[in-house]
């Protein structure tokens, strides 16, 4: 029940092609990450919508393979 | 609407501030739930808490209800506010008191 940093990056990059994406592996266990994403796709969206877009990009992995993802999103 | 979603809606309509969390405010079972509890306590906001670990139906149901895959989830006046990251960000920007008042 884990996901590699590279795999996480690929999924996010696929969802946000113009995104500036920064990922930290918080615990070194492939299970607790922090991600910072800047994308033009977030424009005009509420925080909830922005995070929901990220979760959608992760295709159901959030809460399953991926236990913890601290998320900060911003418009680019 | 699914029965469990009706039940969830009833809870968040009946209580001004509701936190769906893992564990209880006295003994949170997950760091993210603990963070949100601490913020609410710090701001002296009374909240109704639901321990999703004691009810698997609620645990799944709440994720579908809000289209949000993780716990904790904070609701104010019947509206979904966000999870730990959003609540933390709002706390840092001093926005939580505003939505409660």
Backbone of each chain as nested JSON, in Angstrom:
{
  "chains": [
    {"id": "A", "residues": [
      {"number": 1, "name": "UNK", "atoms": {"N": [0.834, -1.198, 0.0], "CA": [0.0, 0.0, 0.0], "C": [0.871, 1.252, 0.0]}},
      {"number": 2, "name": "UNK", "atoms": {"N": [1.591, 1.427, -1.082], "CA": [2.434, 2.618, -1.165], "C": [2.578, 2.997, -2.631]}},
      {"number": 3, "name": "UNK", "atoms": {"N": [3.139, 4.167, -2.85], "CA": [3.291, 4.657, -4.205], "C": [4.622, 5.419, -4.248]}},
      {"number": 4, "name": "UNK", "atoms": {"N": [5.372, 5.211, -5.326], "CA": [6.69, 5.852, -5.369], "C": [6.545, 7.328, -5.705]}},
      {"number": 5, "name": "UNK", "atoms": {"N": [7.565, 8.071, -5.322], "CA": [7.564, 9.506, -5.576], "C": [7.459, 9.782, -7.084]}},
      {"number": 6, "name": "UNK", "atoms": {"N": [8.166, 8.97, -7.881], "CA": [8.143, 9.146, -9.338], "C": [6.744, 8.91, -9.89]}},
      {"number": 7, "name": "UNK", "atoms": {"N": [6.107, 7.855, -9.39], "CA": [4.757, 7.527, -9.869], "C": [3.783, 8.648, -9.51]}},
      {"number": 8, "name": "UNK", "atoms": {"N": [3.932, 9.167, -8.319], "CA": [3.091, 10.273, -7.871], "C": [3.31, 11.497, -8.762]}},
      {"number": 9, "name": "UNK", "atoms": {"N": [4.576, 11.763, -9.056], "CA": [4.903, 12.913, -9.905], "C": [4.287, 12.748, -11.295]}},
      {"number": 10, "name": "UNK", "atoms": {"N": [4.417, 11.55, -11.848], "CA": [3.865, 11.28, -13.188], "C": [2.366, 11.527, -13.233]}},
      {"number": 11, "name": "UNK", "atoms": {"N": [1.658, 11.038, -12.222], "CA": [0.203, 11.209, -12.171], "C": [-0.165, 12.69, -12.097]}},
      {"number": 12, "name": "UNK", "atoms": {"N": [0.559, 13.418, -11.285], "CA": [0.264, 14.843, -11.126], "C": [0.609, 15.616, -12.401]}},
      {"number": 13, "name": "UNK", "atoms": {"N": [1.707, 15.231, -13.02], "CA": [2.143, 15.904, -14.248], "C": [1.121, 15.656, -15.369]}},
      {"number": 14, "name": "UNK", "atoms": {"N": [0.569, 14.459, -15.372], "CA": [-0.447, 14.101, -16.361], "C": [-1.708, 14.952, -16.153]}},
      {"number": 15, "name": "UNK", "atoms": {"N": [-2.059, 15.165, -14.907], "CA": [-3.251, 15.938, -14.581], "C": [-3.034, 17.433, -14.763]}},
      {"number": 16, "name": "UNK", "atoms": {"N": [-1.786, 17.872, -14.534], "CA": [-1.479, 19.302, -14.607], "C": [-0.218, 19.511, -15.454]}},
      {"number": 17, "name": "UNK", "atoms": {"N": [-0.383, 19.395, -16.784], "CA": [0.781, 19.44, -17.678], "C": [1.607, 20.723, -17.522]}},
      {"number": 18, "name": "UNK", "atoms": {"N": [0.95, 21.827, -17.186], "CA": [1.707, 23.081, -17.041], "C": [2.138, 23.297, -15.592]}},
      {"number": 19, "name": "UNK", "atoms": {"N": [1.913, 22.3, -14.763], "CA": [2.104, 22.48, -13.324], "C": [3.562, 22.565, -12.899]}},
      {"number": 20, "name": "UNK", "atoms": {"N": [3.807, 23.438, -11.93], "CA": [5.082, 23.394, -11.214], "C": [4.817, 22.522, -10.0]}},
      {"number": 21, "name": "UNK", "atoms": {"N": [5.455, 21.355, -9.988], "CA": [5.113, 20.354, -8.976], "C": [6.323, 20.045, -8.104]}},
      {"number": 22, "name": "UNK", "atoms": {"N": [6.106, 20.16, -6.808], "CA": [7.178, 19.847, -5.868], "C": [6.657, 18.785, -4.91]}},
      {"number": 23, "name": "UNK", "atoms": {"N": [7.399, 17.694, -4.787], "CA": [6.94, 16.626, -3.897], "C": [8.013, 16.317, -2.852]}},
      {"number": 24, "name": "UNK", "atoms": {"N": [7.594, 16.218, -1.612], "CA": [8.503, 15.781, -0.549], "C": [7.994, 14.477, 0.034]}},
      {"number": 25, "name": "UNK", "atoms": {"N": [8.906, 13.541, 0.197], "CA": [8.566, 12.306, 0.894], "C": [8.808, 12.562, 2.378]}},
      {"number": 26, "name": "UNK", "atoms": {"N": [7.723, 12.74, 3.129], "CA": [7.85, 13.25, 4.494], "C": [8.483, 12.251, 5.445]}},
      {"number": 27, "name": "UNK", "atoms": {"N": [8.146, 10.981, 5.262], "CA": [8.612, 9.995, 6.235], "C": [9.595, 8.992, 5.624]}},
      {"number": 28, "name": "UNK", "atoms": {"N": [9.832, 9.122, 4.331], "CA": [10.731, 8.174, 3.677], "C": [10.132, 6.784, 3.557]}},
      {"number": 29, "name": "UNK", "atoms": {"N": [8.795, 6.697, 3.594], "CA": [8.15, 5.38, 3.559], "C": [7.239, 5.212, 2.337]}},
      {"number": 30, "name": "UNK", "atoms": {"N": [7.369, 6.103, 1.341], "CA": [6.512, 6.064, 0.148], "C": [5.028, 6.119, 0.498]}},
      {"number": 31, "name": "UNK", "atoms": {"N": [4.697, 6.705, 1.599], "CA": [3.302, 6.678, 2.044], "C": [2.815, 8.012, 2.593]}},
      {"number": 32, "name": "UNK", "atoms": {"N": [3.752, 8.878, 2.941], "CA": [3.386, 10.194, 3.473], "C": [4.133, 11.259, 2.671]}},
      {"number": 33, "name": "UNK", "atoms": {"N": [3.381, 11.977, 1.846], "CA": [4.011, 12.976, 0.994], "C": [3.428, 14.36, 1.248]}},
      {"number": 34, "name": "UNK", "atoms": {"N": [4.213, 15.347, 0.86], "CA": [3.678, 16.704, 0.748], "C": [3.865, 17.129, -0.701]}},
      {"number": 35, "name": "UNK", "atoms": {"N": [2.834, 17.69, -1.278], "CA": [2.941, 18.142, -2.662], "C": [2.512, 19.598, -2.758]}},
      {"number": 36, "name": "UNK", "atoms": {"N": [3.286, 20.329, -3.541], "CA": [2.967, 21.713, -3.812], "C": [2.789, 21.849, -5.316]}},
      {"number": 37, "name": "UNK", "atoms": {"N": [1.624, 22.286, -5.737], "CA": [1.329, 22.331, -7.173], "C": [0.861, 23.732, -7.563]}},
      {"number": 38, "name": "UNK", "atoms": {"N": [1.521, 24.283, -8.549], "CA": [1.068, 25.546, -9.135], "C": [0.642, 25.269, -10.556]}},
      {"number": 39, "name": "UNK", "atoms": {"N": [-0.594, 25.623, -10.877], "CA": [-1.078, 25.347, -12.228], "C": [-2.1, 26.399, -12.643]}},
      {"number": 40, "name": "UNK", "atoms": {"N": [-2.13, 26.679, -13.93], "CA": [-3.124, 27.636, -14.434], "C": [-4.523, 27.031, -14.355]}},
      {"number": 41, "name": "UNK", "atoms": {"N": [-4.593, 25.693, -14.259], "CA": [-5.908, 25.038, -14.2], "C": [-6.679, 25.385, -12.931]}},
      {"number": 42, "name": "UNK", "atoms": {"N": [-5.963, 25.891, -11.923], "CA": [-6.618, 26.213, -10.655], "C": [-7.311, 27.572, -10.677]}},
      {"number": 43, "name": "UNK", "atoms": {"N": [-7.111, 28.275, -11.751], "CA": [-7.646, 29.629, -11.832], "C": [-9.158, 29.66, -11.602]}},
      {"number": 44, "name": "UNK", "atoms": {"N": [-9.585, 30.519, -10.699], "CA": [-11.009, 30.693, -10.461], "C": [-11.67, 29.578, -9.674]}},
      {"number": 45, "name": "UNK", "atoms": {"N": [-10.871, 28.618, -9.188], "CA": [-11.445, 27.505, -8.423], "C": [-11.264, 27.755, -6.932]}},
      {"number": 46, "name": "UNK", "atoms": {"N": [-12.208, 27.243, -6.153], "CA": [-12.049, 27.316, -4.706], "C": [-10.987, 26.315, -4.271]}},
      {"number": 47, "name": "UNK", "atoms": {"N": [-10.532, 26.443, -3.031], "CA": [-9.53, 25.501, -2.518], "C": [-10.042, 24.061, -2.583]}},
      {"number": 48, "name": "UNK", "atoms": {"N": [-11.303, 23.899, -2.203], "CA": [-11.864, 22.546, -2.237], "C": [-11.819, 21.998, -3.654]}},
      {"number": 49, "name": "UNK", "atoms": {"N": [-12.226, 22.835, -4.62], "CA": [-12.214, 22.376, -6.016], "C": [-10.79, 22.063, -6.468]}},
      {"number": 50, "name": "UNK", "atoms": {"N": [-9.842, 22.887, -6.053], "CA": [-8.441, 22.653, -6.44], "C": [-7.944, 21.31, -5.905]}},
      {"number": 51, "name": "UNK", "atoms": {"N": [-8.248, 21.055, -4.649], "CA": [-7.798, 19.782, -4.068], "C": [-8.539, 18.61, -4.705]}},
      {"number": 52, "name": "UNK", "atoms": {"N": [-9.822, 18.811, -5.009], "CA": [-10.58, 17.736, -5.665], "C": [-9.996, 17.429, -7.04]}},
      {"number": 53, "name": "UNK", "atoms": {"N": [-9.496, 18.461, -7.724], "CA": [-8.87, 18.243, -9.035], "C": [-7.59, 17.406, -8.886]}},
      {"number": 54, "name": "UNK", "atoms": {"N": [-6.863, 17.671, -7.81], "CA": [-5.645, 16.882, -7.562], "C": [-6.022, 15.431, -7.269]}},
      {"number": 55, "name": "UNK", "atoms": {"N": [-7.023, 15.242, -6.419], "CA": [-7.453, 13.879, -6.093], "C": [-7.936, 13.147, -7.347]}},
      {"number": 56, "name": "UNK", "atoms": {"N": [-8.611, 13.89, -8.233], "CA": [-9.077, 13.28, -9.484], "C": [-7.875, 12.836, -10.326]}},
      {"number": 57, "name": "UNK", "atoms": {"N": [-6.828, 13.662, -10.331], "CA": [-5.627, 13.315, -11.102], "C": [-4.968, 12.058, -10.538]}},
      {"number": 58, "name": "UNK", "atoms": {"N": [-5.169, 11.806, -9.267], "CA": [-4.564, 10.624, -8.633], "C": [-5.402, 9.362, -8.837]}},
      {"number": 59, "name": "UNK", "atoms": {"N": [-6.503, 9.514, -9.54], "CA": [-7.306, 8.371, -9.983], "C": [-7.655, 7.384, -8.862]}},
      {"number": 60, "name": "UNK", "atoms": {"N": [-8.176, 7.88, -7.786], "CA": [-8.65, 6.982, -6.735], "C": [-7.565, 6.426, -5.829]}},
      {"number": 61, "name": "UNK", "atoms": {"N": [-6.31, 6.817, -6.076], "CA": [-5.235, 6.298, -5.225], "C": [-5.217, 6.963, -3.852]}},
      {"number": 62, "name": "UNK", "atoms": {"N": [-5.707, 8.215, -3.817], "CA": [-5.736, 8.93, -2.54], "C": [-6.672, 8.224, -1.579]}},
      {"number": 63, "name": "UNK", "atoms": {"N": [-6.16, 7.953, -0.398], "CA": [-6.982, 7.252, 0.581], "C": [-6.889, 5.746, 0.443]}},
      {"number": 64, "name": "UNK", "atoms": {"N": [-6.244, 5.291, -0.632], "CA": [-6.038, 3.853, -0.786], "C": [-4.531, 3.553, -0.774]}},
      {"number": 65, "name": "UNK", "atoms": {"N": [-3.913, 3.474, -1.991], "CA": [-2.465, 3.254, -2.002], "C": [-1.724, 4.371, -1.283]}},
      {"number": 66, "name": "UNK", "atoms": {"N": [-2.302, 5.548, -1.39], "CA": [-1.637, 6.725, -0.844], "C": [-2.351, 7.145, 0.431]}},
      {"number": 67, "name": "UNK", "atoms": {"N": [-1.652, 6.999, 1.546], "CA": [-2.301, 7.27, 2.829], "C": [-2.371, 8.767, 3.113]}},
      {"number": 68, "name": "UNK", "atoms": {"N": [-1.265, 9.456, 2.886], "CA": [-1.226, 10.845, 3.321], "C": [-0.542, 11.725, 2.299]}},
      {"number": 69, "name": "UNK", "atoms": {"N": [-1.231, 12.775, 1.933], "CA": [-0.668, 13.744, 1.005], "C": [-1.055, 15.134, 1.51]}},
      {"number": 70, "name": "UNK", "atoms": {"N": [-0.076, 15.808, 2.075], "CA": [-0.327, 17.191, 2.491], "C": [-0.257, 18.044, 1.236]}},
      {"number": 71, "name": "UNK", "atoms": {"N": [-1.282, 18.831, 1.016], "CA": [-1.445, 19.457, -0.282], "C": [-1.476, 20.975, -0.16]}},
      {"number": 72, "name": "UNK", "atoms": {"N": [-0.678, 21.639, -0.974], "CA": [-0.883, 23.073, -1.164], "C": [-0.984, 23.327, -2.659]}},
      {"number": 73, "name": "UNK", "atoms": {"N": [-1.991, 24.097, -3.026], "CA": [-2.222, 24.375, -4.44], "C": [-2.278, 25.889, -4.637]}},
      {"number": 74, "name": "UNK", "atoms": {"N": [-1.867, 26.311, -5.81], "CA": [-1.93, 27.743, -6.108], "C": [-2.085, 27.946, -7.601]}},
      {"number": 75, "name": "UNK", "atoms": {"N": [-2.664, 29.073, -7.935], "CA": [-2.788, 29.431, -9.352], "C": [-1.43, 29.846, -9.9]}},
      {"number": 76, "name": "UNK", "atoms": {"N": [-1.256, 29.595, -11.184], "CA": [-0.009, 30.034, -11.808], "C": [-0.31, 31.194, -12.743]}}
    ]},
    {"id": "B", "residues": [
      {"number": 1, "name": "UNK", "atoms": {"N": [-31.101, 9.313, -2.989], "CA": [-29.971, 9.466, -2.076], "C": [-29.845, 8.241, -1.182]}},
      {"number": 2, "name": "UNK", "atoms": {"N": [-28.614, 7.774, -0.998], "CA": [-28.374, 6.617, -0.144], "C": [-28.757, 6.927, 1.302]}},
      {"number": 3, "name": "UNK", "atoms": {"N": [-29.156, 5.899, 2.006], "CA": [-29.568, 6.057, 3.398], "C": [-28.46, 6.706, 4.244]}},
      {"number": 4, "name": "UNK", "atoms": {"N": [-27.232, 6.264, 4.022], "CA": [-26.125, 6.779, 4.84], "C": [-25.87, 8.257, 4.539]}},
      {"number": 5, "name": "UNK", "atoms": {"N": [-26.084, 8.656, 3.285], "CA": [-25.892, 10.065, 2.936], "C": [-26.951, 10.943, 3.598]}},
      {"number": 6, "name": "UNK", "atoms": {"N": [-28.173, 10.398, 3.702], "CA": [-29.237, 11.116, 4.407], "C": [-28.869, 11.314, 5.868]}},
      {"number": 7, "name": "UNK", "atoms": {"N": [-28.315, 10.255, 6.437], "CA": [-27.932, 10.305, 7.851], "C": [-26.83, 11.356, 8.067]}},
      {"number": 8, "name": "UNK", "atoms": {"N": [-25.872, 11.373, 7.157], "CA": [-24.774, 12.353, 7.241], "C": [-25.32, 13.771, 7.116]}},
      {"number": 9, "name": "UNK", "atoms": {"N": [-26.228, 13.946, 6.16], "CA": [-26.801, 15.277, 5.953], "C": [-27.548, 15.758, 7.196]}},
      {"number": 10, "name": "UNK", "atoms": {"N": [-28.245, 14.822, 7.837], "CA": [-28.962, 15.149, 9.06], "C": [-27.998, 15.657, 10.132]}},
      {"number": 11, "name": "UNK", "atoms": {"N": [-26.873, 14.965, 10.261], "CA": [-25.882, 15.342, 11.288], "C": [-25.318, 16.733, 11.016]}},
      {"number": 12, "name": "UNK", "atoms": {"N": [-24.97, 17.006, 9.757], "CA": [-24.327, 18.3, 9.489], "C": [-25.332, 19.446, 9.447]}},
      {"number": 13, "name": "UNK", "atoms": {"N": [-26.624, 19.118, 9.295], "CA": [-27.634, 20.183, 9.335], "C": [-28.01, 20.514, 10.782]}},
      {"number": 14, "name": "UNK", "atoms": {"N": [-27.909, 19.486, 11.628], "CA": [-28.349, 19.652, 13.014], "C": [-27.296, 20.353, 13.863]}},
      {"number": 15, "name": "UNK", "atoms": {"N": [-26.029, 20.236, 13.445], "CA": [-24.938, 20.796, 14.236], "C": [-24.19, 21.837, 13.414]}},
      {"number": 16, "name": "UNK", "atoms": {"N": [-23.908, 22.951, 14.041], "CA": [-23.273, 24.063, 13.317], "C": [-21.872, 23.689, 12.814]}},
      {"number": 17, "name": "UNK", "atoms": {"N": [-21.102, 23.079, 13.685], "CA": [-19.74, 22.689, 13.305], "C": [-19.582, 21.189, 13.54]}},
      {"number": 18, "name": "UNK", "atoms": {"N": [-19.266, 20.468, 12.488], "CA": [-19.114, 19.004, 12.609], "C": [-17.763, 18.59, 12.049]}},
      {"number": 19, "name": "UNK", "atoms": {"N": [-17.064, 17.759, 12.813], "CA": [-15.802, 17.21, 12.334], "C": [-15.91, 15.684, 12.244]}},
      {"number": 20, "name": "UNK", "atoms": {"N": [-15.765, 15.183, 11.024], "CA": [-15.656, 13.736, 10.843], "C": [-14.174, 13.401, 10.974]}},
      {"number": 21, "name": "UNK", "atoms": {"N": [-13.847, 12.542, 11.906], "CA": [-12.435, 12.323, 12.23], "C": [-12.158, 10.868, 12.597]}},
      {"number": 22, "name": "UNK", "atoms": {"N": [-10.866, 10.56, 12.688], "CA": [-10.468, 9.237, 13.172], "C": [-10.169, 9.361, 14.655]}},
      {"number": 23, "name": "UNK", "atoms": {"N": [-10.928, 8.664, 15.459], "CA": [-10.795, 8.772, 16.906], "C": [-11.714, 9.843, 17.455]}},
      {"number": 24, "name": "UNK", "atoms": {"N": [-11.386, 10.301, 18.656], "CA": [-12.214, 11.301, 19.328], "C": [-11.345, 12.526, 19.628]}},
      {"number": 25, "name": "UNK", "atoms": {"N": [-11.982, 13.682, 19.902], "CA": [-11.19, 14.871, 20.227], "C": [-10.246, 14.612, 21.411]}},
      {"number": 26, "name": "UNK", "atoms": {"N": [-10.673, 13.787, 22.338], "CA": [-9.826, 13.47, 23.49], "C": [-8.681, 12.556, 23.081]}},
      {"number": 27, "name": "UNK", "atoms": {"N": [-8.944, 11.687, 22.125], "CA": [-7.922, 10.731, 21.701], "C": [-7.969, 10.501, 20.196]}},
      {"number": 28, "name": "UNK", "atoms": {"N": [-7.446, 11.456, 19.445], "CA": [-7.425, 11.288, 17.982], "C": [-6.531, 10.117, 17.583]}},
      {"number": 29, "name": "UNK", "atoms": {"N": [-6.929, 9.418, 16.528], "CA": [-6.187, 8.229, 16.105], "C": [-5.345, 8.491, 14.853]}},
      {"number": 30, "name": "UNK", "atoms": {"N": [-5.225, 9.735, 14.476], "CA": [-4.466, 10.065, 13.275], "C": [-4.002, 11.514, 13.406]}},
      {"number": 31, "name": "UNK", "atoms": {"N": [-2.796, 11.78, 12.959], "CA": [-2.206, 13.104, 13.126], "C": [-2.999, 14.216, 12.46]}},
      {"number": 32, "name": "UNK", "atoms": {"N": [-3.602, 13.889, 11.308], "CA": [-4.352, 14.919, 10.586], "C": [-5.622, 15.293, 11.348]}},
      {"number": 33, "name": "UNK", "atoms": {"N": [-6.285, 14.282, 11.9], "CA": [-7.478, 14.552, 12.716], "C": [-7.092, 15.36, 13.945]}},
      {"number": 34, "name": "UNK", "atoms": {"N": [-5.939, 15.024, 14.523], "CA": [-5.484, 15.717, 15.722], "C": [-5.221, 17.199, 15.407]}},
      {"number": 35, "name": "UNK", "atoms": {"N": [-4.613, 17.455, 14.261], "CA": [-4.31, 18.841, 13.882], "C": [-5.578, 19.683, 13.818]}},
      {"number": 36, "name": "UNK", "atoms": {"N": [-6.604, 19.148, 13.146], "CA": [-7.848, 19.922, 13.015], "C": [-8.506, 20.122, 14.387]}},
      {"number": 37, "name": "UNK", "atoms": {"N": [-8.516, 19.077, 15.204], "CA": [-9.054, 19.192, 16.567], "C": [-8.339, 20.292, 17.335]}},
      {"number": 38, "name": "UNK", "atoms": {"N": [-7.017, 20.3, 17.24], "CA": [-6.238, 21.286, 17.989], "C": [-6.542, 22.704, 17.534]}},
      {"number": 39, "name": "UNK", "atoms": {"N": [-6.716, 22.876, 16.243], "CA": [-7.046, 24.209, 15.725], "C": [-8.399, 24.663, 16.277]}},
      {"number": 40, "name": "UNK", "atoms": {"N": [-9.392, 23.774, 16.225], "CA": [-10.73, 24.138, 16.713], "C": [-10.697, 24.434, 18.212]}},
      {"number": 41, "name": "UNK", "atoms": {"N": [-9.94, 23.621, 18.943], "CA": [-9.834, 23.836, 20.389], "C": [-9.152, 25.174, 20.669]}},
      {"number": 42, "name": "UNK", "atoms": {"N": [-8.087, 25.427, 19.936], "CA": [-7.33, 26.661, 20.086], "C": [-8.22, 27.884, 19.876]}},
      {"number": 43, "name": "UNK", "atoms": {"N": [-9.117, 27.78, 18.902], "CA": [-10.015, 28.902, 18.6], "C": [-11.254, 28.896, 19.486]}},
      {"number": 44, "name": "UNK", "atoms": {"N": [-11.295, 27.927, 20.398], "CA": [-12.429, 27.776, 21.321], "C": [-13.746, 27.621, 20.561]}},
      {"number": 45, "name": "UNK", "atoms": {"N": [-13.713, 26.83, 19.518], "CA": [-14.914, 26.552, 18.743], "C": [-15.483, 25.211, 19.198]}},
      {"number": 46, "name": "UNK", "atoms": {"N": [-16.734, 25.24, 19.61], "CA": [-17.387, 23.981, 19.978], "C": [-17.739, 23.212, 18.722]}},
      {"number": 47, "name": "UNK", "atoms": {"N": [-17.471, 21.937, 18.715], "CA": [-17.824, 21.157, 17.532], "C": [-18.344, 19.783, 17.916]}},
      {"number": 48, "name": "UNK", "atoms": {"N": [-19.159, 19.262, 17.021], "CA": [-19.694, 17.92, 17.159], "C": [-18.772, 17.006, 16.362]}},
      {"number": 49, "name": "UNK", "atoms": {"N": [-18.287, 15.932, 16.993], "CA": [-17.368, 15.074, 16.255], "C": [-17.971, 13.701, 15.994]}},
      {"number": 50, "name": "UNK", "atoms": {"N": [-17.602, 13.153, 14.844], "CA": [-18.044, 11.807, 14.48], "C": [-16.8, 10.971, 14.247]}},
      {"number": 51, "name": "UNK", "atoms": {"N": [-16.683, 9.887, 14.988], "CA": [-15.54, 8.992, 14.831], "C": [-15.821, 7.988, 13.711]}},
      {"number": 52, "name": "UNK", "atoms": {"N": [-15.166, 8.16, 12.579], "CA": [-15.464, 7.282, 11.435], "C": [-14.924, 5.864, 11.652]}},
      {"number": 53, "name": "UNK", "atoms": {"N": [-13.983, 5.738, 12.59], "CA": [-13.424, 4.397, 12.836], "C": [-14.436, 3.492, 13.532]}},
      {"number": 54, "name": "UNK", "atoms": {"N": [-15.467, 4.102, 14.118], "CA": [-16.44, 3.261, 14.815], "C": [-17.627, 2.924, 13.915]}},
      {"number": 55, "name": "UNK", "atoms": {"N": [-17.615, 3.395, 12.681], "CA": [-18.726, 3.098, 11.777], "C": [-18.237, 3.089, 10.325]}},
      {"number": 56, "name": "UNK", "atoms": {"N": [-18.042, 1.889, 9.803], "CA": [-17.484, 1.734, 8.457], "C": [-18.393, 2.358, 7.385]}},
      {"number": 57, "name": "UNK", "atoms": {"N": [-19.702, 2.322, 7.641], "CA": [-20.648, 2.91, 6.678], "C": [-20.453, 4.412, 6.567]}},
      {"number": 58, "name": "UNK", "atoms": {"N": [-20.258, 5.045, 7.714], "CA": [-20.021, 6.492, 7.725], "C": [-18.677, 6.786, 7.08]}},
      {"number": 59, "name": "UNK", "atoms": {"N": [-17.688, 5.969, 7.386], "CA": [-16.339, 6.178, 6.855], "C": [-16.344, 6.195, 5.325]}},
      {"number": 60, "name": "UNK", "atoms": {"N": [-17.046, 5.267, 4.716], "CA": [-17.143, 5.257, 3.254], "C": [-18.118, 6.327, 2.763]}},
      {"number": 61, "name": "UNK", "atoms": {"N": [-19.243, 6.426, 3.484], "CA": [-20.32, 7.319, 3.06], "C": [-19.889, 8.772, 3.004]}},
      {"number": 62, "name": "UNK", "atoms": {"N": [-19.088, 9.186, 3.954], "CA": [-18.701, 10.6, 4.014], "C": [-17.797, 10.948, 2.832]}},
      {"number": 63, "name": "UNK", "atoms": {"N": [-16.997, 9.979, 2.391], "CA": [-16.107, 10.23, 1.25], "C": [-16.917, 10.419, -0.033]}},
      {"number": 64, "name": "UNK", "atoms": {"N": [-17.981, 9.644, -0.163], "CA": [-18.846, 9.782, -1.347], "C": [-19.655, 11.076, -1.257]}},
      {"number": 65, "name": "UNK", "atoms": {"N": [-20.128, 11.347, -0.049], "CA": [-21.007, 12.505, 0.15], "C": [-20.333, 13.795, -0.313]}},
      {"number": 66, "name": "UNK", "atoms": {"N": [-19.057, 13.946, 0.045], "CA": [-18.351, 15.204, -0.257], "C": [-17.447, 15.088, -1.484]}},
      {"number": 67, "name": "UNK", "atoms": {"N": [-17.389, 13.893, -2.063], "CA": [-16.433, 13.639, -3.144], "C": [-15.022, 14.021, -2.694]}},
      {"number": 68, "name": "UNK", "atoms": {"N": [-14.67, 13.546, -1.523], "CA": [-13.384, 13.896, -0.896], "C": [-12.83, 12.606, -0.305]}},
      {"number": 69, "name": "UNK", "atoms": {"N": [-11.625, 12.193, -0.696], "CA": [-11.195, 10.83, -0.371], "C": [-10.603, 10.633, 1.016]}},
      {"number": 70, "name": "UNK", "atoms": {"N": [-10.442, 11.705, 1.791], "CA": [-9.72, 11.533, 3.058], "C": [-10.496, 12.066, 4.255]}},
      {"number": 71, "name": "UNK", "atoms": {"N": [-10.071, 11.628, 5.417], "CA": [-10.57, 12.06, 6.707], "C": [-9.397, 12.787, 7.376]}},
      {"number": 72, "name": "UNK", "atoms": {"N": [-9.553, 13.835, 8.116], "CA": [-10.786, 14.467, 8.59], "C": [-11.49, 15.329, 7.539]}},
      {"number": 73, "name": "UNK", "atoms": {"N": [-12.752, 15.635, 7.843], "CA": [-13.543, 16.551, 7.027], "C": [-14.329, 17.472, 7.952]}},
      {"number": 74, "name": "UNK", "atoms": {"N": [-14.198, 18.754, 7.697], "CA": [-14.886, 19.743, 8.536], "C": [-16.082, 20.341, 7.802]}},
      {"number": 75, "name": "UNK", "atoms": {"N": [-17.2, 20.418, 8.517], "CA": [-18.425, 21.021, 7.974], "C": [-18.877, 22.154, 8.88]}},
      {"number": 76, "name": "UNK", "atoms": {"N": [-19.256, 23.278, 8.27], "CA": [-19.804, 24.4, 9.033], "C": [-21.095, 24.852, 8.359]}},
      {"number": 77, "name": "UNK", "atoms": {"N": [-22.123, 24.985, 9.159], "CA": [-23.448, 25.38, 8.641], "C": [-23.879, 24.507, 7.452]}},
      {"number": 78, "name": "UNK", "atoms": {"N": [-23.602, 23.237, 7.534], "CA": [-24.044, 22.319, 6.482], "C": [-23.145, 22.273, 5.258]}},
      {"number": 79, "name": "UNK", "atoms": {"N": [-22.099, 23.111, 5.242], "CA": [-21.214, 23.132, 4.069], "C": [-19.873, 22.459, 4.361]}},
      {"number": 80, "name": "UNK", "atoms": {"N": [-19.365, 21.757, 3.379], "CA": [-18.048, 21.147, 3.5], "C": [-16.984, 22.237, 3.394]}},
      {"number": 81, "name": "UNK", "atoms": {"N": [-16.124, 22.317, 4.377], "CA": [-15.082, 23.352, 4.403], "C": [-13.761, 22.818, 3.851]}},
      {"number": 82, "name": "UNK", "atoms": {"N": [-13.416, 21.594, 4.226], "CA": [-12.189, 21.021, 3.71], "C": [-11.594, 20.005, 4.665]}},
      {"number": 83, "name": "UNK", "atoms": {"N": [-10.416, 19.524, 4.284], "CA": [-9.681, 18.585, 5.127], "C": [-8.597, 19.32, 5.883]}},
      {"number": 84, "name": "UNK", "atoms": {"N": [-7.628, 18.563, 6.371], "CA": [-6.605, 19.122, 7.247], "C": [-5.831, 20.277, 6.606]}},
      {"number": 85, "name": "UNK", "atoms": {"N": [-5.393, 20.1, 5.362], "CA": [-4.563, 21.132, 4.723], "C": [-5.309, 22.449, 4.597]}},
      {"number": 86, "name": "UNK", "atoms": {"N": [-6.568, 22.363, 4.163], "CA": [-7.361, 23.572, 3.957], "C": [-7.661, 24.251, 5.283]}},
      {"number": 87, "name": "UNK", "atoms": {"N": [-8.012, 23.453, 6.285], "CA": [-8.307, 24.034, 7.599], "C": [-7.058, 24.722, 8.159]}},
      {"number": 88, "name": "UNK", "atoms": {"N": [-5.915, 24.086, 7.966], "CA": [-4.661, 24.664, 8.45], "C": [-4.373, 25.997, 7.745]}},
      {"number": 89, "name": "UNK", "atoms": {"N": [-4.555, 25.975, 6.441], "CA": [-4.298, 27.186, 5.659], "C": [-5.254, 28.312, 6.086]}},
      {"number": 90, "name": "UNK", "atoms": {"N": [-6.511, 27.944, 6.301], "CA": [-7.489, 28.952, 6.728], "C": [-7.158, 29.481, 8.113]}},
      {"number": 91, "name": "UNK", "atoms": {"N": [-6.675, 28.6, 8.958], "CA": [-6.291, 29.018, 10.315], "C": [-5.147, 30.025, 10.232]}},
      {"number": 92, "name": "UNK", "atoms": {"N": [-4.164, 29.725, 9.402], "CA": [-3.015, 30.625, 9.271], "C": [-3.424, 31.971, 8.695]}},
      {"number": 93, "name": "UNK", "atoms": {"N": [-4.463, 31.97, 7.864], "CA": [-4.918, 33.228, 7.274], "C": [-6.056, 33.852, 8.073]}},
      {"number": 94, "name": "UNK", "atoms": {"N": [-6.316, 33.264, 9.238], "CA": [-7.316, 33.821, 10.137], "C": [-8.722, 33.821, 9.534]}},
      {"number": 95, "name": "UNK", "atoms": {"N": [-9.034, 32.791, 8.759], "CA": [-10.317, 32.784, 8.058], "C": [-11.383, 31.924, 8.736]}},
      {"number": 96, "name": "UNK", "atoms": {"N": [-10.97, 31.135, 9.714], "CA": [-11.926, 30.175, 10.278], "C": [-12.999, 30.869, 11.11]}},
      {"number": 97, "name": "UNK", "atoms": {"N": [-12.553, 31.78, 11.955], "CA": [-13.506, 32.515, 12.8], "C": [-14.582, 33.186, 11.931]}},
      {"number": 98, "name": "UNK", "atoms": {"N": [-14.15, 33.702, 10.779], "CA": [-15.079, 34.416, 9.895], "C": [-16.219, 33.53, 9.415]}},
      {"number": 99, "name": "UNK", "atoms": {"N": [-15.887, 32.315, 9.033], "CA": [-16.967, 31.473, 8.511], "C": [-17.851, 30.932, 9.624]}},
      {"number": 100, "name": "UNK", "atoms": {"N": [-17.328, 30.915, 10.852], "CA": [-18.138, 30.403, 11.951], "C": [-19.102, 31.478, 12.432]}},
      {"number": 101, "name": "UNK", "atoms": {"N": [-18.644, 32.709, 12.427], "CA": [-19.504, 33.803, 12.925], "C": [-20.47, 34.312, 11.856]}}
    ]}
  ]
}
